[in-house]
């Protein structure tokens, strides 16, 4: 609590002291919230996709405070792109419940020169073609975990390169720090993305396509281990510039059979494949502008272990349709999504027959055993569940969780959401139907269908933003039936 009081005082002092000059375009805010529930574990739709700010437990109190300055404007009055601008943000979050902690979900600075942006720190973001406000969570980078600290250069907005906007592009190239986890110490993130848009601004139909590439790499095992295949003791993973080039380009280390025999200090899993844990999505989308609506259709296809190249896991991915209504006084948006991760290239794996490279085991990795998580929380879709928070709930006699971090990565999820407005209040309703199948290595033995529902209401009260989010988990064997609420009040200065 002392940390929070100090942090809040510092922010308010900074805001009031410098607001007379170039800080005047910054906005400070502070808030308080309460999470209550019928079970010790908070409902799924309250604790997921919150950028790692909330405790997983119910009956907790939280405080947050921050200050942000966004770019004043990208364009001048005569529609010319401004050459230079800057922004920054910092937010502190204190939780008080079964445990007490202080979290820093955002602390960053950014500058823009022309079409390029340079950013350092951690901030809220999502990667992939998706309805960012209405989605269940982008598959690879959903906003579920605390943001990683990164240094990034990007083209942040779609920028015309051909034919007066006929083709526009955006993308990023970043280096991030995972830090220390249970299995690997001092390891890094390599991240890049490239997306293109086909269609001039005036066109009624536009097409999108691109990819993102994520790699966990470098670092050292928490405990050196003996690799029986390569007959070596592995005490560190490649972290030099030559390794970085291979990580960034995705070049395989393998040049023939038994590659590990000629690569000293390299585990067989990497020597016969690639340095680091590579994963991401290939995305396509289409935007349709009608007289009274804008329709966005998108698809994220999953790649991780070669199956997408041979189309053996093509049935897996996130599919979505978002319809934004322009003139409706009540209904504002409808978003429908379907996530399937059950194929994973099939239940057979072969080093000889490439088309049988199945059992992709999404988000898991044999060397980076903490897998696709940061600070214990999944970076991608929250429906891909880890053993960290759940193994005590379902019991080891129910499913063996010792093999992988993600014990439940074969799921089907159908989601429908509605945004609507009544008077001065905003309502967001979401319902999810989930089929949990475990994984190929840890199949769930019983029917584990789950229904999750949330109803959010937001309105202004005495110049404060009040938000009430009621959620429930029903009809499942994996977790207990549950109902709870997140109540918060936010003041913007």
C-alpha positions in Angstrom: 0.0 0.0 0.0 2.9 2.4 0.7 4.2 1.8 -2.8 0.8 2.7 -4.3 0.4 5.9 -2.2 3.9 7.0 -3.3 3.2 6.1 -6.9 -0.1 8.0 -6.9 1.3 11.0 -5.3 4.2 11.1 -7.8 1.8 10.9 -10.7 -0.5 13.7 -9.4 2.5 15.9 -8.7 3.9 15.4 -12.2 0.5 16.1 -13.8 -0.3 19.3 -11.8 3.3 20.6 -12.0 3.9 20.3 -15.7 0.4 20.7 -17.1 1.0 24.4 -17.9 3.4 23.6 -20.7 4.1 20.6 -22.9 2.5 18.2 -20.3 -0.8 19.9 -20.8 -2.0 17.3 -23.3 -1.4 14.4 -21.0 -4.3 12.8 -19.2 -4.0 11.5 -15.7 -6.4 9.0 -14.2 -7.0 7.0 -11.0 -9.4 4.3 -10.1 -10.5 1.7 -7.5 -12.2 -1.6 -8.1 -13.6 -4.7 -6.3 -13.8 -8.3 -7.5 -16.3 -10.6 -5.7 -17.4 -14.1 -6.5 -19.1 -17.2 -5.2 -15.9 -19.3 -5.6 -12.3 -18.6 -4.6 -11.3 -18.5 -8.3 -12.7 -15.5 -10.1 -15.0 -16.1 -13.1 -13.1 -16.7 -16.3 -14.4 -13.6 -18.1 -13.4 -11.3 -15.2 -9.8 -12.5 -14.9 -8.9 -13.2 -18.5 -7.6 -10.6 -21.1 -6.9 -8.0 -18.4 -3.2 -7.7 -19.2 -2.2 -9.5 -16.1 -3.4 -6.7 -13.8 -6.0 -8.7 -11.6 -5.5 -11.5 -9.2 -7.1 -14.8 -10.2 -8.9 -15.0 -6.9 -12.2 -13.5 -6.0 -12.9 -11.1 -3.1 -10.0 -8.7 -3.8 -9.6 -5.0 -4.0 -7.5 -3.1 -6.4 -6.3 0.5 -7.1 -4.7 1.9 -10.2 -3.4 5.2 -11.3 -1.6 6.5 -14.4 -0.8 9.3 -16.8 -0.6 9.1 -20.6 0.2 11.4 -23.5 -0.8 10.2 -26.9 0.2 11.7 -30.2 -1.5 15.1 -30.7 -2.4 14.2 -34.2 -0.8 12.3 -37.1 -1.8 14.9 -39.6 -1.8 18.7 -40.0 -4.9 20.7 -41.1 -3.9 20.3 -44.8 -3.6 16.6 -44.3 0.1 16.4 -44.4 1.8 13.9 -42.1 3.6 15.6 -39.2 7.3 14.8 -39.2 7.7 14.4 -35.4 5.7 13.7 -32.3 6.1 11.9 -29.0 4.1 10.1 -26.3 4.5 8.2 -23.1 2.5 6.4 -20.4 2.9 4.9 -17.0 0.3 3.0 -14.9 0.6 1.3 -11.5 -1.8 -1.3 -10.2 -2.1 -2.5 -6.6 -4.0 -5.7 -5.6 -5.2 -6.5 -2.1 -6.7 -9.9 -1.5 -5.4 -13.4 -0.6 -2.1 -11.9 -1.7 -0.9 -8.3 -2.1 1.2 -7.1 -4.9 2.1 -4.1 -7.1 2.1 -4.4 -10.9 3.2 -2.1 -13.6 1.2 -2.9 -16.7 2.4 0.1 -18.6 5.6 2.1 -18.5 6.8 3.4 -22.0 8.0 6.2 -24.1 7.5 6.5 -27.9 8.6 8.9 -30.6 7.4 9.1 -34.2 9.3 10.5 -37.1 7.4 10.3 -40.4 5.8 6.9 -40.8 8.2 5.2 -38.3 7.7 4.8 -34.5 10.3 3.9 -31.9 9.0 2.6 -28.6 10.6 1.3 -25.5 9.0 -0.2 -22.3 5.8 -2.1 -21.8 2.3 -1.2 -23.0 -1.0 -2.8 -23.8 -1.2 -4.2 -27.3 -2.7 -7.0 -29.4 -1.2 -8.7 -32.5 -3.1 -10.2 -35.4 -6.0 -9.3 -37.6 -9.0 -9.2 -35.2 -11.7 -7.0 -33.8 -9.5 -5.7 -31.0 -12.3 -4.5 -28.7 -14.8 -7.3 -29.4 -12.6 -10.4 -29.7 -12.3 -13.4 -27.3 -8.5 -12.7 -27.7 -6.2 -12.8 -30.6 -4.7 -16.3 -30.8 -1.0 -15.5 -30.4 -0.9 -12.2 -28.5 -4.2 -11.5 -26.8 -3.7 -9.1 -23.9 -4.1 -11.8 -21.3 -0.6 -11.5 -19.7 1.3 -8.6 -18.3 2.9 -6.8 -21.2 6.6 -7.7 -21.9 9.2 -5.0 -21.9 10.3 -4.4 -25.5 12.3 -2.2 -27.7 10.5 -1.8 -31.0 10.6 0.0 -34.3 7.4 -0.1 -36.4 5.2 1.4 -39.1 2.3 1.7 -36.7 -0.4 2.6 -39.1 -1.3 1.4 -42.6 0.9 3.5 -44.9 0.4 3.8 -48.7 3.2 2.6 -50.8 1.7 2.0 -54.2 -1.0 3.6 -56.3 -2.3 6.4 -54.0 -3.3 3.9 -51.3 -4.0 0.9 -53.5 -1.5 -1.0 -51.3 -0.7 0.1 -47.8 1.5 -1.7 -45.2 2.3 -1.8 -41.5 4.5 -3.9 -39.3 6.9 -4.1 -36.4 10.3 -5.5 -35.4 11.0 -5.9 -31.7 13.3 -7.3 -29.1 11.8 -8.2 -25.7 12.9 -9.5 -22.4 11.2 -12.5 -20.7 13.6 -12.3 -17.8 13.8 -15.3 -15.4 11.2 -18.1 -15.3 11.3 -21.5 -13.6 12.8 -23.4 -16.5 15.0 -20.8 -18.3 16.8 -17.8 -17.0 17.4 -14.5 -18.8 15.8 -15.3 -22.1 14.4 -13.1 -24.8 11.6 -12.4 -27.2 12.0 -11.8 -30.9 8.9 -10.4 -32.5 8.0 -9.1 -35.9 4.9 -8.7 -38.1 4.0 -7.5 -41.6 0.5 -6.7 -42.8 -0.7 -5.3 -46.1 -4.0 -3.7 -47.1 -5.3 -3.8 -50.7 -7.8 -1.1 -51.5 -7.9 2.7 -51.6 -9.4 4.6 -48.7 -12.5 5.4 -50.8 -13.2 1.8 -51.8 -16.1 -0.1 -50.3 -14.2 -3.3 -50.0 -10.6 -3.7 -48.7 -8.5 -6.9 -48.3 -5.9 -7.6 -45.6 -3.2 -10.2 -45.2 0.0 -10.7 -43.3 1.7 -12.7 -40.6 3.4 -12.3 -37.2 6.4 -14.2 -35.9 7.2 -14.8 -32.3 10.3 -16.5 -30.9 11.5 -17.4 -27.4 15.2 -17.7 -27.5 18.6 -17.3 -25.7 19.0 -17.6 -22.0 20.2 -20.6 -20.0 18.5 -23.6 -18.4 17.7 -23.0 -14.7 19.6 -26.3 -14.2 22.0 -27.7 -16.8 20.7 -31.0 -18.2 22.0 -34.0 -20.0 20.6 -34.4 -23.6 20.8 -38.2 -24.3 20.2 -37.7 -28.1 23.2 -35.4 -28.7 25.2 -36.9 -25.7 25.9 -33.4 -24.3 25.3 -31.4 -21.2 23.4 -28.2 -22.1 24.2 -25.3 -19.9 23.1 -22.4 -22.2 21.2 -21.7 -25.4 22.6 -19.8 -28.3 22.5 -16.0 -27.8 25.2 -14.6 -30.1 24.6 -12.5 -33.2 24.8 -15.5 -35.6 22.0 -17.2 -33.6 19.9 -14.0 -33.6 20.1 -13.9 -37.5 18.9 -17.5 -37.6 16.1 -16.7 -35.1 15.0 -13.6 -37.0 15.1 -15.3 -40.4 13.7 -18.7 -39.2 16.5 -20.5 -40.9 16.8 -24.2 -39.8 20.0 -25.4 -38.1 19.5 -28.8 -39.7 21.5 -29.6 -42.9 21.1 -33.4 -42.8 20.7 -36.4 -40.6 22.1 -36.4 -37.1 23.0 -32.7 -37.1 23.5 -32.7 -33.4 26.7 -34.6 -33.7 28.5 -31.6 -35.2 26.9 -28.9 -33.0 28.7 -28.6 -29.7 26.5 -27.4 -26.8 23.3 -27.4 -28.8 20.4 -29.6 -27.7 19.2 -32.1 -30.3 15.7 -30.4 -30.3 17.3 -27.2 -31.7 20.2 -28.8 -33.7 17.7 -30.8 -35.8 15.3 -27.9 -36.1 15.7 -24.1 -35.2 17.1 -22.0 -32.4 14.4 -21.1 -30.0 10.6 -21.7 -29.8 9.0 -20.3 -33.0 5.2 -19.7 -33.3 2.7 -17.3 -34.8 -0.2 -16.9 -37.2 -0.9 -16.1 -40.8 -3.9 -13.8 -41.1 -6.3 -12.7 -43.8 -9.2 -10.3 -43.6 -11.8 -8.4 -45.6 -13.6 -5.1 -44.8 -16.9 -4.2 -46.4 -18.4 -0.8 -46.1 -22.2 -0.6 -46.5 -24.6 2.3 -46.2 -25.4 1.5 -42.5 -22.8 -0.9 -41.4 -19.1 -1.9 -41.6 -18.3 -5.6 -41.8 -14.9 -7.0 -40.9 -14.3 -10.7 -41.7 -11.0 -12.3 -40.5 -9.1 -15.5 -40.1 -6.0 -16.4 -38.1 -4.2 -19.6 -39.1 -1.8 -21.2 -36.7 1.8 -22.2 -37.4 4.2 -23.7 -34.9 5.7 -27.0 -36.0 5.4 -27.2 -39.8 1.8 -28.4 -40.1 0.4 -25.3 -41.7 3.0 -25.6 -44.5 1.4 -29.0 -45.4 -2.1 -27.7 -44.5 -2.5 -30.6 -42.1 -3.7 -28.3 -39.4 -5.6 -25.9 -41.7 -8.9 -26.5 -39.7 -7.3 -24.8 -36.7 -7.5 -21.1 -36.2 -9.5 -18.1 -35.1 -12.4 -17.0 -37.4 -14.4 -13.9 -36.8 -17.1 -11.6 -38.2 -17.6 -8.2 -36.7 -20.5 -5.9 -37.8 -20.5 -2.3 -36.7 -23.8 -0.5 -37.1 -23.6 3.1 -38.1 -27.0 4.6 -37.5 -28.6 2.3 -35.0 -29.6 4.1 -31.8 -29.4 1.0 -29.7 -27.4 -1.8 -31.2 -23.8 -0.7 -32.0 -21.9 -3.9 -32.8 -22.1 -7.6 -33.1 -19.0 -9.9 -33.0 -19.1 -13.6 -33.7 -16.0 -15.8 -33.4 -15.0 -19.5 -33.6 -11.7 -20.8 -32.3 -10.5 -24.4 -33.1 -7.2 -25.8 -32.0 -8.1 -29.5 -31.9 -6.3 -30.7 -35.1 -2.7 -29.7 -34.4 -1.7 -31.7 -37.6 -3.1 -34.9 -36.3 -2.2 -37.3 -33.5 0.9 -38.8 -35.4 4.4 -37.3 -35.5 7.0 -38.4 -38.0 10.5 -37.1 -38.8 10.5 -39.0 -42.0 7.1 -38.2 -43.5 6.8 -34.4 -43.3 3.0 -34.5 -43.9 2.7 -36.5 -40.6 4.4 -33.9 -38.5 1.4 -33.7 -36.2 1.0 -33.4 -32.4 2.0 -29.7 -32.6 1.2 -29.4 -28.9 0.4 -25.7 -29.2 2.2 -23.2 -26.9 4.3 -26.0 -25.3 8.1 -26.5 -25.8 10.5 -29.1 -24.5 13.3 -26.6 -23.8 11.4 -23.5 -22.8 9.2 -25.4 -20.4 7.4 -22.4 -19.1 6.1 -22.3 -22.7 4.2 -19.4 -24.2 3.7 -17.6 -20.9 4.9 -14.5 -19.1 4.9 -14.2 -15.3 2.8 -17.4 -15.3 0.1 -16.2 -17.6 -0.6 -17.2 -21.2 0.4 -14.6 -23.8 -2.0 -15.9 -26.3 -5.6 -17.0 -26.2 -6.7 -17.4 -22.5 -8.7 -20.6 -23.5 -5.3 -22.4 -23.8 -5.0 -23.2 -20.1 -1.9 -23.8 -18.0 -1.4 -26.1 -15.1 -0.3 -23.2 -12.9 -3.7 -22.1 -11.7 -5.8 -25.3 -12.2 -3.9 -28.4 -11.2 -5.1 -28.3 -7.6 -8.7 -27.9 -8.8 -9.0 -31.0 -11.0 -6.5 -33.3 -9.2 -3.6 -35.4 -10.7 -5.8 -38.5 -10.6 -8.0 -36.8 -13.2 -5.3 -35.9 -15.7 -1.5 -36.1 -15.6 -0.3 -32.5 -15.7 3.4 -33.2 -15.2 4.2 -33.4 -18.9 3.6 -29.9 -20.2 2.8 -26.4 -19.0 -0.4 -26.3 -21.2 -2.5 -29.2 -20.3 -5.5 -28.0 -22.2 -4.6 -26.7 -25.7 -7.1 -28.6 -27.8 -10.3 -26.5 -27.6 -13.3 -25.4 -29.5 -14.8 -22.0 -28.6 -17.8 -20.3 -30.0 -18.4 -16.7 -28.9 -21.0 -14.1 -29.7 -21.0 -10.6 -28.3 -23.3 -7.5 -28.6 -22.5 -3.9 -27.9 -25.6 -1.7 -27.4 -26.5 1.6 -25.7 -29.5 2.6 -23.6 -29.8 6.2 -22.6 -26.2 7.2 -21.5 -25.2 3.7 -20.5 -23.1 1.3 -22.6 -23.9 -2.4 -22.4 -21.6 -5.3 -23.6 -23.0 -8.8 -23.5 -20.8 -11.9 -24.3 -21.5 -15.6 -24.2 -18.9 -18.4 -24.8 -19.5 -22.1 -25.4 -16.2 -24.0 -24.8 -15.2 -27.6 -25.4 -12.1 -28.5 -23.5 -10.3 -31.7 -24.8 -7.0 -31.4 -22.9 -4.0 -32.2 -25.2 -2.8 -35.2 -27.2 -0.4 -36.0 -24.3 -2.9 -35.2 -21.5 -6.4 -35.9 -22.9 -9.3 -35.1 -20.6 -11.3 -38.2 -19.8 -14.7 -36.7 -19.2 -17.0 -34.2 -21.0 -15.7 -30.7 -20.2 -18.1 -28.4 -21.9 -18.2 -24.9 -20.4 -20.5 -21.9 -20.8 -19.2 -18.5 -19.8 -21.3 -15.4 -19.8 -20.5 -11.7 -19.0 -22.6 -8.6 -18.9 -20.8 -5.2 -18.7 -22.5 -1.9 -18.0 -20.6 1.4 -18.2 -21.9 4.9 -17.4 -20.9 8.3 -16.0 -21.7 9.2 -12.5 -20.7 12.6 -11.1 -18.0 12.9 -13.8 -16.6 9.4 -12.9 -16.6 6.4 -15.2 -18.4 3.5 -13.4 -18.1 0.0 -14.8 -19.9 -3.1 -13.6 -19.0 -6.5 -15.1 -21.0 -9.5 -14.0 -19.8 -12.9 -15.2 -20.4 -16.6 -14.6 -19.0 -20.1 -15.5 -21.6 -22.8 -15.8 -22.2 -26.5 -16.7 -18.7 -27.9 -16.7 -16.6 -30.6 -15.0 -13.3 -28.8 -15.4 -14.0 -25.9 -13.0 -16.7 -25.2 -10.5 -19.9 -23.3 -11.4 -19.2 -19.7 -10.4 -20.7 -16.2 -10.5 -19.0 -13.0 -9.7 -18.6 -9.3 -10.5 -15.9 -6.7 -11.1 -17.0 -3.2 -9.9 -14.8 -0.2 -10.7 -14.8 3.6 -10.6 -12.4 5.7 -12.6 -11.7 9.4 -12.5 -10.0 11.1 -15.5 -8.4 14.5 -14.9 
